[in-house]
Amino acid sequence: MTAAYEYLRDHDAVHVWRGRAPDTLAPGDTDLLSEEELAQARRLGEPAATRYASAHAALRRILAHYLGEDPRDLVLGRRPCPRCAHPRHGRPRIDWPPTDLDFNLSRSGPHWLLAVLVGRQVGVDLEDGRDLDVEGASRLVMSAGELAHADAHEGERERLHAFFRCWTRKEAVVKASGVGIITNLREVDVQPADDGPVLVGHALPTGPDTWLVEDLPVVDGVFAALARQAGTTLGPVEPRRYESLDSQGEPTRKVLVP
């Protein structure tokens, strides 16, 4: 394993990488992707196909940075869903090489966010703050306490922020647990009145039942949240901006996101 992996393990830290997909693919990006990833990209229209391929190429480069492997050699798969055991929509995992590195990727428009840690489950969500029917969506996904918090905001912008704080926190939790939004999101209370980090209960037949959830810095007009398996000792969340990786797999720029 690499020094980057050992740092995550020894400090119980989580690295959160953010990036923005370019309008055109960088040379060699598609060479890194599996046949399944290429097929998924082909099913998408532009610009979504380019954004998908660019984010997944970055994902492979970053994971390879921690694992000390060629990005093309990584085999990515999914764990069975903890509720229905279906093998196609559980949490993502690294099937090869054997590792306890955990990761989660979220994309919204050209933006993407990737959380990486060792030995714990993690989920991340990113939303671009798009216009939507906040009142209608809130009734579908918020608990009574969350609705009261949202309704306490009078301005449209404030209500939008309250909604996306709830939504990104909930999405991060259900992605960390692996069940996704097929769960009843109204039952996942994420305590939006608290700036956090907050402890959120979300139990499934398998896996952890308590999650540490926190908002991530709002940049470029997006909202984001991180959820990781709670524990007695948890290290720092360290944001990183993705630019590119050199031929040895090292980031050419490792810049902490303000």
Phi, psi and chi 1 to 4 in degrees:
 res  aa     phi    psi   chi1   chi2   chi3   chi4
   1 MET       -  162.3  -67.2  -60.9  175.8      -
   2 THR   -93.0  170.8   65.4      -      -      -
   3 ALA   -62.7  -34.3      -      -      -      -
   4 ALA   -64.6  -42.1      -      -      -      -
   5 TYR   -63.5  -46.3  170.8   92.1      -      -
   6 GLU   -62.3  -33.9  -68.0  173.3   -8.8      -
   7 TYR   -64.4  -47.8  176.1   86.0      -      -
   8 LEU   -57.6  -46.5  -71.6 -179.2      -      -
   9 ARG   -64.2  -47.5 -179.7 -163.8   61.2 -160.9
  10 ASP   -72.7  -27.3  -64.2  -15.4      -      -
  11 HIS  -103.6    0.8  -67.3   80.5      -      -
  12 ASP    49.6   39.9 -150.6    0.2      -      -
  13 ALA   -94.9  166.2      -      -      -      -
  14 VAL  -128.7  130.5   52.5      -      -      -
  15 HIS   -98.2  131.3  -75.5  170.6      -      -
  16 VAL  -116.4  110.3  179.8      -      -      -
  17 TRP   -96.6  136.4  -65.3   81.6      -      -
  18 ARG  -125.5  149.1   75.5  172.6  176.8   94.1
  19 GLY  -153.1  173.0      -      -      -      -
  20 ARG  -131.2  125.5 -176.8 -176.1  177.2   98.5
  21 ALA   -69.6  135.5      -      -      -      -
  22 PRO   -76.6  171.5   29.2  -34.7      -      -
  23 ASP   -71.5  -27.4  -65.9  -26.5      -      -
  24 THR  -127.8  149.0   57.5      -      -      -
  25 LEU   -68.3  142.9  -75.0  173.1      -      -
  26 ALA   -72.0  151.2      -      -      -      -
  27 PRO   -55.0  130.2  -24.4   34.0      -      -
  28 GLY    89.5   -6.2      -      -      -      -
  29 ASP   -60.5  -47.9  -87.2    2.9      -      -
  30 THR   -67.4  -23.5   54.4      -      -      -
  31 ASP   -66.2  -20.7  -64.5  -21.0      -      -
  32 LEU   -84.5  -18.5  -56.8 -177.7      -      -
  33 LEU   -86.8  150.2  -56.6 -177.7      -      -
  34 SER   -75.8  168.2   68.0      -      -      -
  35 GLU   -61.0  -37.3  -72.7  -60.3  -37.1      -
  36 GLU   -64.9  -42.0 -176.2  176.2   -7.0      -
  37 GLU   -65.9  -41.1  -71.0  166.7  -38.6      -
  38 LEU   -63.6  -39.8  -69.8  170.6      -      -
  39 ALA   -65.2  -40.2      -      -      -      -
  40 GLN   -63.5  -42.2  175.3   61.4   23.3      -
  41 ALA   -61.5  -40.7      -      -      -      -
  42 ARG   -65.2  -27.3  -73.8 -168.3  -68.6  -91.8
  43 ARG   -74.7  -13.5  -74.3 -169.2  -72.4  -92.5
  44 LEU   -98.0  144.0  -57.5  172.0      -      -
  45 GLY   -81.9  162.8      -      -      -      -
  46 GLU   -75.2  145.0  -67.6  -65.1  -11.5      -
  47 PRO   -89.5    4.7   33.6  -36.1      -      -
  48 ALA   -61.7  -36.1      -      -      -      -
  49 ALA   -63.6  -44.8      -      -      -      -
  50 THR   -65.1  -41.4  -67.1      -      -      -
  51 ARG   -64.3  -42.0  -68.1  169.8  176.0  174.1
  52 TYR   -62.4  -50.2  173.7   92.1      -      -
  53 ALA   -62.9  -41.1      -      -      -      -
  54 SER   -64.8  -44.2  176.4      -      -      -
  55 ALA   -65.2  -39.7      -      -      -      -
  56 HIS   -74.7  -29.5  -80.0 -105.6      -      -
  57 ALA   -66.6  -41.8      -      -      -      -
  58 ALA   -63.3  -41.9      -      -      -      -
  59 LEU   -54.8  -47.9  163.1   69.1      -      -
  60 ARG   -65.8  -39.8  -75.2  178.6  166.4  -87.6
  61 ARG   -64.3  -41.8  -72.5 -169.3  176.2  101.1
  62 ILE   -69.4  -45.3  -68.4  170.5      -      -
  63 LEU   -60.4  -40.9  -65.1 -179.7      -      -
  64 ALA   -63.2  -32.8      -      -      -      -
  65 HIS   -58.4  -38.4  161.5   64.6      -      -
  66 TYR   -81.6  -31.3  -67.4   98.6      -      -
  67 LEU   -94.2  -14.4  -62.7  170.5      -      -
  68 GLY    70.3   33.2      -      -      -      -
  69 GLU  -123.1  164.7  -60.6  -70.9  -13.6      -
  70 ASP   -69.9  131.3 -171.2  -49.8      -      -
  71 PRO   -55.5  -30.2  -17.4   24.5      -      -
  72 ARG   -71.9  -20.1  -66.8  166.8  -66.7 -172.9
  73 ASP   -89.0  -11.2  -66.8  -23.3      -      -
  74 LEU   -66.9  138.0  -57.1 -176.0      -      -
  75 VAL  -112.3  115.1  179.3      -      -      -
  76 LEU  -105.4  139.5  -54.2 -179.7      -      -
  77 GLY  -144.7 -157.0      -      -      -      -
  78 ARG  -138.3  146.0  -71.8 -167.4  176.1  -85.6
  79 ARG   -79.8  155.7  -65.4  173.6  173.3   83.4
  80 PRO   -62.2  146.9  -21.1   32.5      -      -
  81 CYS   -58.9  132.0  171.3      -      -      -
  82 PRO   -68.7  -12.5   24.2  -33.2      -      -
  83 ARG   -99.2  -46.6  177.4  166.5  -69.3  167.9
  84 CYS  -112.4   -5.5   70.5      -      -      -
  85 ALA    66.8   12.5      -      -      -      -
  86 HIS   -67.2  133.6 -164.3  -72.7      -      -
  87 PRO   -80.8   -2.7   30.4  -35.3      -      -
  88 ARG  -102.8  -12.4  -62.8  -64.1  -63.2  172.4
  89 HIS  -133.5   29.6   61.5 -105.8      -      -
  90 GLY   -87.5 -164.5      -      -      -      -
  91 ARG   -71.4  144.9  -61.1  178.5   61.9 -109.6
  92 PRO   -68.7  152.3   25.8  -34.4      -      -
  93 ARG  -151.0  166.0   69.0 -178.7  177.9 -169.7
  94 ILE   -98.1  112.2  -58.6  168.0      -      -
  95 ASP   -81.2  -29.4  -73.1  -22.4      -      -
  96 TRP  -150.4  135.4 -166.9   92.2      -      -
  97 PRO   -77.6  162.2   31.2  -37.7      -      -
  98 PRO   -59.2  129.6  -21.2   32.9      -      -
  99 THR  -163.9  156.8 -179.6      -      -      -
 100 ASP  -105.5   20.2   55.4   -2.5      -      -
 101 LEU   -69.0  132.0 -167.1   74.5      -      -
 102 ASP  -117.9  150.0 -161.3   82.7      -      -
 103 PHE  -151.9  162.0   71.8   95.1      -      -
 104 ASN  -153.4  136.3 -163.3 -115.8      -      -
 105 LEU  -116.7  139.2  175.5   70.5      -      -
 106 SER  -132.1  141.5 -178.9      -      -      -
 107 ARG  -130.6  145.8  -60.8 -174.5  -59.6  112.2
 108 SER  -150.6  111.9 -176.7      -      -      -
 109 GLY    59.7 -133.4      -      -      -      -
 110 PRO   -81.5   -8.3   30.0  -35.5      -      -
 111 HIS   -87.7  145.7  -53.8  -78.0      -      -
 112 TRP  -141.5  156.2   57.9  -97.7      -      -
 113 LEU  -140.4  135.0 -156.2   62.5      -      -
 114 LEU  -132.3  124.5  171.4   67.6      -      -
 115 ALA  -105.4  136.5      -      -      -      -
 116 VAL  -135.2  130.7 -174.7      -      -      -
 117 LEU  -151.8 -179.7   50.7   59.5      -      -
 118 VAL  -121.7  129.0  172.6      -      -      -
 119 GLY    80.4    3.9      -      -      -      -
 120 ARG  -136.7  158.5  -64.5 -176.2 -169.3  -87.1
 121 GLN   -83.0  144.9  -66.5 -179.4 -158.4      -
 122 VAL  -141.3  149.0   67.7      -      -      -
 123 GLY  -141.6  148.0      -      -      -      -
 124 VAL  -140.9  145.6   69.1      -      -      -
 125 ASP  -136.1  144.9 -172.6   53.8      -      -
 126 LEU  -135.3  129.8  172.2   73.5      -      -
 127 GLU  -132.9  145.4  -58.0  -67.6  -21.5      -
 128 ASP   -91.4   11.0   62.5    6.6      -      -
 129 GLY    68.4   28.8      -      -      -      -
 130 ARG   -63.8  157.0   61.9 -168.2 -179.6  -79.2
 131 ASP   -68.7  139.1  -67.2  -26.8      -      -
 132 LEU  -160.4  171.1   80.3  166.5      -      -
 133 ASP   -77.3   89.9  176.0    9.1      -      -
 134 VAL   -62.0  -43.4  171.0      -      -      -
 135 GLU   -63.1  -46.5 -176.9  175.0   -7.3      -
 136 GLY   -65.7  -44.3      -      -      -      -
 137 ALA   -65.1  -37.1      -      -      -      -
 138 SER   -61.9  -40.7  -62.8      -      -      -
 139 ARG   -64.4  -25.5  -62.2  -69.0 -175.2 -100.3
 140 LEU   -81.7  -30.8  -68.7  174.6      -      -
 141 VAL  -120.5  -11.8  -57.6      -      -      -
 142 MET   -99.2  147.4  -72.2 -172.9 -178.5      -
 143 SER   -75.5  173.0   68.0      -      -      -
 144 ALA   -61.2  -42.3      -      -      -      -
 145 GLY   -65.5  -38.3      -      -      -      -
 146 GLU   -67.8  -38.3  -68.0  166.5  -17.5      -
 147 LEU   -64.0  -41.0  -77.8  171.6      -      -
 148 ALA   -61.4  -40.1      -      -      -      -
 149 HIS   -63.8  -45.4  170.3   74.6      -      -
 150 ALA   -65.7  -41.2      -      -      -      -
 151 ASP   -69.2  -18.5  -69.9  -17.0      -      -
 152 ALA   -73.0  -12.5      -      -      -      -
 153 HIS   -92.8  127.4  -66.2   79.5      -      -
 154 GLU   -88.3  -38.7  -64.1 -175.8   -2.4      -
 155 GLY   -76.8  148.3      -      -      -      -
 156 GLU   -61.5  -42.2 -177.8  177.4  -12.8      -
 157 ARG   -64.8  -41.0 -176.7  173.3 -177.4  -88.7
 158 GLU   -66.2  -38.4  -71.1   73.7   18.0      -
 159 ARG   -66.7  -37.2  -71.7 -163.5  -61.1  -88.0
 160 LEU   -63.2  -43.0 -172.5   69.6      -      -
 161 HIS   -63.9  -41.4  -79.2 -130.1      -      -
 162 ALA   -63.0  -40.7      -      -      -      -
 163 PHE   -62.4  -48.0  172.4   80.6      -      -
 164 PHE   -71.4  -26.4  -83.2  111.9      -      -
 165 ARG   -62.1  -46.6  169.1  176.4  -84.6 -168.6
 166 CYS   -63.2  -49.6  -80.7      -      -      -
 167 TRP   -62.2  -48.1  178.1 -101.8      -      -
 168 THR   -66.8  -37.2   53.8      -      -      -
 169 ARG   -63.3  -45.6  -72.6 -176.4  179.4 -173.7
 170 LYS   -63.1  -46.1  -71.7  172.6 -176.6  -77.6
 171 GLU   -60.3  -41.4  -87.0  -84.6  -71.1      -
 172 ALA   -61.2  -40.6      -      -      -      -
 173 VAL   -66.1  -48.9  169.2      -      -      -
 174 VAL   -72.4  -25.3  -62.4      -      -      -
 175 LYS   -73.3  -36.7  -70.9 -179.0   69.3 -179.1
 176 ALA   -65.5  -39.4      -      -      -      -
 177 SER   -74.6  -28.1   69.6      -      -      -
 178 GLY   100.2   -1.1      -      -      -      -
 179 VAL   -91.2  -20.0   71.8      -      -      -
 180 GLY    69.8 -167.4      -      -      -      -
 181 ILE   -82.5   11.4   59.1  173.2      -      -
 182 ILE   -72.1  -11.5   62.6  169.8      -      -
 183 THR   -77.2  165.6 -165.9      -      -      -
 184 ASN   -81.0  102.4 -175.8  -10.0      -      -
 185 LEU   -65.4  -22.1  -68.9  177.7      -      -
 186 ARG   -65.6  -21.2  -67.4 -170.2  -62.9  -89.3
 187 GLU   -86.6   -6.2  -63.6  177.4   -8.1      -
 188 VAL  -102.5   90.0 -175.6      -      -      -
 189 ASP   -84.9  120.2 -167.4  -57.5      -      -
 190 VAL  -108.1   12.6  -67.4      -      -      -
 191 GLN    52.9   59.7  -52.6  158.3   49.4      -
 192 PRO   -66.8  -19.3   25.6  -36.0      -      -
 193 ALA   -70.0  -18.1      -      -      -      -
 194 ASP   -95.7  126.7 -168.3  -30.2      -      -
 195 ASP   -65.0  -19.8  -71.5  -22.0      -      -
 196 GLY    85.7 -180.0      -      -      -      -
 197 PRO   -64.0  153.9  -19.5   32.7      -      -
 198 VAL  -127.0  152.2  -64.2      -      -      -
 199 LEU   -94.0  127.3  -75.8  175.0      -      -
 200 VAL  -122.3  129.7  174.2      -      -      -
 201 GLY   -88.4  132.6      -      -      -      -
 202 HIS  -158.9   96.4  177.8   55.0      -      -
 203 ALA  -101.3  141.6      -      -      -      -
 204 LEU  -131.8  170.8  -67.8  168.1      -      -
 205 PRO   -56.7  -31.1  -27.5   35.7      -      -
 206 THR  -130.4  153.1   60.8      -      -      -
 207 GLY    95.6  179.9      -      -      -      -
 208 PRO   -65.4  162.7  -15.8   28.9      -      -
 209 ASP  -121.9    0.1   57.3    9.9      -      -
 210 THR  -135.1  137.7  -52.1      -      -      -
 211 TRP  -131.5  138.6  -52.1   90.1      -      -
 212 LEU   -91.8  121.0 -175.3   69.6      -      -
 213 VAL  -121.7  135.8 -176.1      -      -      -
 214 GLU  -146.6  149.3   51.9 -160.9  -65.3      -
 215 ASP   -74.5  148.1  -56.2  -37.8      -      -
 216 LEU  -105.8  157.5  -64.0  173.9      -      -
 217 PRO   -55.2  135.8  -24.3   33.5      -      -
 218 VAL   -80.6  118.0  177.0      -      -      -
 219 VAL  -132.5  147.5  -68.6      -      -      -
 220 ASP    54.8   31.1  -61.5  -29.5      -      -
 221 GLY    73.9   22.0      -      -      -      -
 222 VAL  -115.4  162.5  -59.4      -      -      -
 223 PHE  -117.6  146.6  -59.5   85.8      -      -
 224 ALA  -152.5  152.4      -      -      -      -
 225 ALA  -147.0  156.0      -      -      -      -
 226 LEU  -126.9  137.2  171.6   80.9      -      -
 227 ALA  -128.1  132.7      -      -      -      -
 228 ARG  -137.1  153.8   50.2 -178.8  163.8  157.8
 229 GLN   -53.8  124.5 -180.0  179.6  -16.8      -
 230 ALA   -71.3  155.4      -      -      -      -
 231 GLY  -166.0  173.5      -      -      -      -
 232 THR   -71.3  -30.0   54.2      -      -      -
 233 THR  -128.6  121.1   59.6      -      -      -
 234 LEU  -131.2  131.3  -73.1  174.1      -      -
 235 GLY   -84.6 -170.3      -      -      -      -
 236 PRO   -76.6  155.3   29.5  -36.7      -      -
 237 VAL   -94.1  121.4  175.4      -      -      -
 238 GLU  -120.4  102.1  -60.6 -179.9   -0.2      -
 239 PRO   -70.8  147.1  -16.6   31.1      -      -
 240 ARG  -139.9  142.2  -83.3  155.7  164.8   69.8
 241 ARG   -98.5  127.6 -177.5 -178.3  -62.5  117.7
 242 TYR   -87.1  126.9  175.0   84.9      -      -
 243 GLU  -113.4  -66.4  -62.6  -69.0  -15.2      -
 244 SER  -166.2  170.6   60.8      -      -      -
 245 LEU  -118.3  145.0  -58.7 -180.0      -      -
 246 ASP   -81.8 -175.5   63.9   22.4      -      -
 247 SER   -66.1  -18.7   58.4      -      -      -
 248 GLN   -93.6    4.7  -78.8   72.9   49.2      -
 249 GLY    84.7    7.8      -      -      -      -
 250 GLU   -92.2  139.7  -68.4  -65.0  -36.1      -
 251 PRO   -59.8  132.0  -21.9   32.7      -      -
 252 THR   -73.5  -22.1   55.8      -      -      -
 253 ARG  -138.4  120.4  -67.2 -177.5   63.4 -166.7
 254 LYS  -112.1   94.4  -76.0  168.9   77.5  171.8
 255 VAL  -116.5  123.8 -176.1      -      -      -
 256 LEU   -66.9  132.9  -70.6 -178.7      -      -
 257 VAL   -77.6  129.4  177.6      -      -      -
 258 PRO   -67.9      -   24.2  -33.2      -      -
